[in-house]
Amino acid sequence: MKDYIDNYLVSRDSSYIQEIINKIKSAENRSNGVLTNSLVLYIAEIVLVGQIDQRVYNEFLLAILNGLDNETRKYYINAVANQLRYPNSHTQLFSCALLYMFSECKKPIIEEQIARVLTERTSAYRPHPWGVLITLIELVKNPRYEFLKKPFTHCSQDIENYYEKISKNFMADSDVLHNN
């Protein structure tokens, strides 16, 4: 898979993206998160050492995201969310990537899956990883994402109350991490 990633980054040929998607979706890799986690970390390492810029990284992750089925996409989003930890450049990279995917995906099901992964991680017992919290807060509070206008935020009164609570109670200025 590393060769497909490296070849894509050099040529920007979308056939490499399809090969990566096929590998992730294969039966032996679908529910085994090792390959997906490795993909997410490998490409991030390339960004963090300056070989490609974050825009290319975000577009790469989005292309993969759009090519996956619902089940595999959930594993993929979780692989990205697993990297949302304490304040550092690594967490910022993954947080910005998730926010980019949310804003650019143009598919309501993907927006809902991203929100669901973050919500599940913040509705469990504390302590919550800082990166997960700040990403969800940014998503809810930043008008750019129009999060509270999405239909899935109104699917039940409990969910609606949860997001309203985040909107009202967390930082007035949530762009501690993101200067978008």
Protein Blocks (a to p, Z undefined) as FASTA:
>chain_A
ZZmmmmmmmnopaklmmmmmmmmmpmklmmmmklmmmmmmmmmmmmmnopacfklmmmmm
mmmmmmpcfklmmmmmmmmmmmmccddfklmmmmmmmmmmmmmnopaklmmmmmmmmmmm
mmmccdddfklmmmmmmmmmmmklommmpmklmmpmklmmmmmmmmmmmcfblclmbcZZ
